[in-house]
Amino acid sequence: MANISRASSKFGEKVALSGAPLFTQGENIIDLIIKDHRHAEDLYESFKNAPNLEEKTKLRNRLVKTLVQHDEVEQLLVYPLLREKIGGDVGESHYERSLNEHQELRNLMYGVRYSDAKIDSPQFQDKIQKAMDYVLFHVQQEENDVLPLLKKHLTEEELKKVGASFVAHKPTAVTRPHPNAPAQGYPAAVANLVMKPFDLARDIWEGEN
């Protein structure tokens, strides 16, 4: 992940700050990211407390979809700002670390979504617990380190423009994990658009829409 080209991060920065593409007043990106984090945590708690296998399956799928769409758009639009707007050793190190963490999240979410183990089995419980422990670790890192940097280096107007782009692009993101897909730049944007219809078809086939 450390070999992402400058063109890819420049693409992400440009799209993020476009306001999607017209600036609209709304929540800034920091508030939106934190809201997504709390929503994922709530879904996981609901999953753990679900009364039966059917409900657990639905909540597993909703949790994976929520995390996948959040992660894909964050990689595409938010992390390039660490390299392009913050820059230097600090920005670059957070950029590379964040992308590496997101790739690991892709791998873990793939294992959770397509596990051979039954959802109510101890094996699956171990798998989703490992994945969510990593998610919560990543969330803590992001809220403690990355988001304060964005708040420091971007204006409120820029943060709202990125927020508008984030909201506009999330519906275009895939709903299932694709660990081998591009992470950033134009290739990532195209990959999401190409794979999204296939994900939606599978969602409908499995009764998720």
N, C-alpha and C positions, 0 to 999 in steps of 0.2 A: 504493500500500500504506500510505501514511502516514495515510490517512483511515479506518482501521479504527476502528469505534466502541468506546467504553468498555464497552458491554454485551458485545461480543464477547470482549474480553480478560478481563472479569469472569467470563464463562461458562467460558473456558478455565482460569482460576485455580481456580474452584470445582470443576470436574471433575478437574483435576490433583491437587488436595489431598484429594479424596474417598477416595483409596486404592482406587478402582475396584470398588464403592463402599466395601468393607470393607478396613480396613487389614490388610495381611499383611506379615510380615517377608520381606525379600528385599533385592536389590541396590538401591542408591540410583540416582537418575536419572543422576548424573554418570558412574558406572561403566557403566551401560547404554549411554549415548550414545557413550562412548569405545569400548566393545566393538563397537558397530555401525560406527563409523568404521573400526576395524581390519579388520572383516569385509569391508567394501566395498573397502578397499585390497587385501586378499588376493584378492578376486574379480577385480579389475582386473588384477592380476599374472597370475592364472590365464588370463584372457582373452588377454593379450598373448602368453602362452607356449603357448596351445592349438595342437595339432598339425594341426587340420583345420577346415574351414568349419562342419561340423555342431557341433563342440564350441564353436567361437567363438560361434555363434548361441545355443546354450544358455546360455553364460556371459554373453553380452550381455543376454539376457532376465533372468537371475537378478540381475545387477548392477543393472539398471534397477528391477526389483521391490524389491530390498533398499533402494535409495536412495529410491524413491518412498514406500514405507511408513514408513520412518524419517522422511522429511521431513514427510509429512502429519501424523503424530502429534506431531512436534516443534512444528510450527506451531500445532496445536490446543491442546496442553497445556503446553508448556515456555515458549515465548516470551511468553505472557501474564504469566508470573511476572516477567519483566523490567520490565514496566510496573506490575504490581500489587504485587509484593513488594519490588522495588528502587526503582522510581519515580524521580522527579526527572529532571534533564536526562540523567544517565548512563543510567538505566534506559530512558528513552524513546528515546534515540539508539540504544542497542543493540537495542531492540525494533524500531524502524523499519528499521535496517540489516539485521537478521537476516531480517525478512520480505521485504525487497527482494531479498536474496541468494537466498532460497528460491524466489521467483517466477522469478528468472533460472534457477535450477536446474530448475524445472518445464519451462521453455521448452527448455533444453538437453537434458534427458532425453527430451522429446517428439521432438526432432530425432534423437536416437540411436535411440530405439525404433522410429520410423517412417521411417527414412531410406530413400530410393530407391536409394542406393548399396549395392553388394554389400559384405558385412561384411569381405571380404578385400581390398577395393580401397583405394588410397591416399586417395581422397576420404573414405571412412568412417573410416579411421585418423585423418585430420585432425580429423574431427568428434568422435569419441569422445575424442581427446586434448585438444581444447579443452574439452569438457565436464568431463573428469576433472581438468584443471588448475584449473578453477573450483571443483570439488568439494573438491579438496585445499586450495585457498586458503580456502574457507569453513570447512573442518575446522580449519585452523590458527587462524583468527580465533576460532572458537567455543571451542576448547580453551585458547587463551591469554587470552581476554577474558571470554567469557560464562560458561563453567563455573566459573571462580573467583568470579565475582560471585554465582552461585547458591549456591555452597558457603559464602560469607561471610554471606549474608542469610537462608538457610533453615536450620532445624535439621536434624539427622540424621533425625529422625522424619519431618519434612516431605519431605525428599529421598527417603526410602523410600516414602512415600505416592505421590509423583509417579512414582517408579519402578514401583510396582504398577499405577498407572493407565496408564502408558506400555505396559507389557507386556500389559495387558488390552485396550487399544484398538488395538494394532497389527494384530491379525487382522481388525479391522473396516475397515481402511484399504484404499483402492483399490490395485491392483497395477500399474496403468499410469498414465503421466502425463496429467493433465488441466489444462492451463495456465489455462483460463478458469474453473475451479471456485473457489468461495469459499475463503479461506485460514484464516478463524478463526470462532469462535463456533458457535452452533447451526446456521447455514446450512452451515458446513463439515462438521459432524458428520453432518447429514442427507445432504449430497451424497455423502459417502463411503459411507454405508449404501445409498443409491439406486444409485450407480454400481458398487459392488463386485460385485454379481451379474453385470453385463454384462462386467466385466473377467474374472471367473472363467470365464464361458462362453467368452470368446475364448481364454483360457489353455488350457482343455480342448480346444477346437477345434484349437488349434495344437500340442497335445501337450505342454503345459508342466506339467500336473499328473499 
